[in-house]
Amino acid sequence: MDSDTAVVLWLAYRRWKRRKRRKSRRFNVHPIRRDRMTHSMFISLYPKLREHDEKFFNYFRMSITSFDELLEIIQEDLTPYKKILFRQ
């Protein structure tokens, strides 16, 4: 078997393995990612930390006021952008 044939066979095998692995996924969206708005660490921990200034500072390494200012600056970048489609 020459080297060109070996390379072609190896690439075909690699492509077959990738397709096989892709088909064997169990979830379309993993439950952890699906439920992150109700069970994420940030969602559950953030309100509790806001009640205690020192713990908030130790966790985020900034004061609550600094966090709020930073959030105000970057909030538009964090919210999802919905495209508006116009019909002509």
SULBEL-V147154 format. One record per residue. PSI is psi in radians with two decimals (* if undefined). NEAR is the number of other C-alpha atoms within 10 Angstrom. Layout:
psi:PSI near:NEAR
psi:PSI near:NEAR
//
This chain:
psi:2.22 near:5
psi:2.98 near:6
psi:-0.59 near:8
psi:-0.74 near:9
psi:-0.71 near:10
psi:-0.72 near:11
psi:-0.77 near:11
psi:-0.76 near:11
psi:-0.72 near:12
psi:-0.75 near:12
psi:-0.70 near:12
psi:-0.73 near:11
psi:-0.78 near:11
psi:-0.72 near:12
psi:-0.72 near:12
psi:-0.75 near:12
psi:-0.72 near:12
psi:-0.77 near:10
psi:-0.70 near:10
psi:-0.75 near:11
psi:-0.69 near:10
psi:-0.65 near:10
psi:-0.41 near:9
psi:0.17 near:8
psi:2.47 near:10
psi:-0.49 near:8
psi:2.51 near:7
psi:-0.85 near:7
psi:2.19 near:10
psi:2.47 near:10
psi:-0.56 near:9
psi:-0.77 near:10
psi:-0.61 near:10
psi:-0.68 near:11
psi:0.23 near:11
psi:-0.41 near:12
psi:-0.36 near:12
psi:-0.41 near:10
psi:0.16 near:13
psi:2.76 near:12
psi:-0.72 near:10
psi:-0.79 near:13
psi:-0.69 near:12
psi:-0.53 near:12
psi:-0.59 near:12
psi:-0.85 near:13
psi:-0.62 near:11
psi:-0.68 near:12
psi:-0.57 near:18
psi:-0.37 near:14
psi:-0.32 near:11
psi:1.86 near:11
psi:-0.78 near:12
psi:-0.76 near:14
psi:-0.66 near:14
psi:-0.80 near:20
psi:-0.73 near:16
psi:-0.58 near:11
psi:-0.83 near:11
psi:-0.18 near:12
psi:0.60 near:12
psi:2.75 near:14
psi:2.92 near:17
psi:-0.70 near:18
psi:-0.70 near:9
psi:-0.71 near:12
psi:-0.78 near:15
psi:-0.70 near:12
psi:-0.79 near:12
psi:-0.74 near:11
psi:-0.70 near:13
psi:-0.64 near:10
psi:-0.76 near:10
psi:0.08 near:10
psi:-0.70 near:11
psi:-0.57 near:10
psi:-0.41 near:9
psi:-0.46 near:8
psi:2.49 near:8
psi:2.48 near:7
psi:2.17 near:8
psi:2.17 near:6
psi:2.41 near:6
psi:2.10 near:6
psi:2.23 near:6
psi:2.39 near:5
psi:2.41 near:4
psi:* near:3
//
